[in-house]
Amino acid sequence: MPRTRQSDPLLTQTASEKFNLIDLIPMYDGGQSLGIRRFLEKINDVANLGKWSNDEKVTILKLKLAGIAEEFFLSDPTHSHLTEFNDIARVLISRFENAIPLSTRLQLFLSCIQGLSESMQELSARINRLGTQIFQSSNSAQNMQVRNANDQLLQSRFIRGLRNDIRRFVLARDPINLEESISAALIEEQNVKLNQMANDERTGLSPSQTETSVISALTNKLQKINLRVERLQEASSVTARKTGGDLFRRRETVFKCFYCGFQGHRQAECRKKKEDGRT
């Protein structure tokens, strides 16, 4: 049956209604305000309402990406070959689900410092992991200058995170990239370990024994200090008792003259009485 002119408005109205449904889907920028799974659920809900095809869902999904999410998707050429909505959804979920905010990742990256028991490999792996999370858009299509700048930033952060003695050794070697910096740090780390082993062999003590001996020496010194303090306190107490006793005895032996009324002598020894007797 041929299509009539009366059916055209109905077709136009259906297409218009389908287009208006797009406004029900929010933009997704990779932030924390709207989770990636909730964003994808909204697309599926609206798609079911409008009876969208897979191609229409893919198109709308790409149009609704913004900010970091759009940059992430467009920066990788392999993403352009994804034609199934579910495949694109899996890529976005793996990147943005439970993602740490960029500000937090930057703070962790800039505060990377080698731990007391952290090896060079562990430190470099930690810095590389955080750097990769921050510079996720790095790929073969990215500008070479940008990649070099990122590599230099990773190298700088790695060197700044090293212990002072190892950092000085690495800087003296003037490494040109992160790989050379890690190699120099590994060499110095091995040197430090070998020197420590040599010192242990000369003293005949293992690191644990050395630590125990140091603690024992400090304990003995503290005990001696405590003993001296106790002796000083005891001597001070004895002195105080003696001083207090003398004062008490002096108060007991103080005499008052009944003739002149002054203290310190008896009436028989009173000078005033003798002078009065002469006159």
Long-range contacts (C-beta under 8 A, 24 or more apart in sequence): 17-50, 18-50, 18-52, 21-46, 21-49, 21-50, 22-46, 22-60, 22-63, 25-60, 25-64, 26-64, 27-64, 27-65, 27-66, 28-64, 28-65, 28-66, 28-69, 29-65, 29-66, 29-67, 29-68, 29-69, 29-70, 30-67, 30-68, 30-69, 30-72, 30-96, 30-99, 31-67, 31-68, 32-99, 32-101, 35-97, 36-92, 36-93, 36-96, 36-97, 37-93, 37-97, 39-64, 40-89, 40-92, 40-93, 43-85, 54-83, 54-84, 54-85, 55-83, 57-85, 58-83, 58-84, 58-85, 58-88, 61-85, 61-88, 61-89, 68-102, 69-96, 71-137, 72-96, 72-136, 72-137, 75-136, 75-137, 75-139, 75-141, 75-142, 76-139, 77-139, 77-140, 77-141, 95-136, 100-133, 102-134, 105-130, 105-133, 105-134, 106-134, 109-134, 109-157, 110-157, 112-157, 112-158, 112-160, 112-161, 113-161, 114-161, 114-162, 114-163, 114-166, 119-189, 120-182, 120-185, 120-186, 120-189, 121-182, 121-186, 123-158, 123-161, 123-162, 124-158, 124-178, 124-182, 124-185, 127-154, 127-157, 127-158, 127-161, 128-154, 131-157, 151-177, 151-178, 152-177, 154-178, 155-181, 158-182, 158-185, 165-192, 166-192
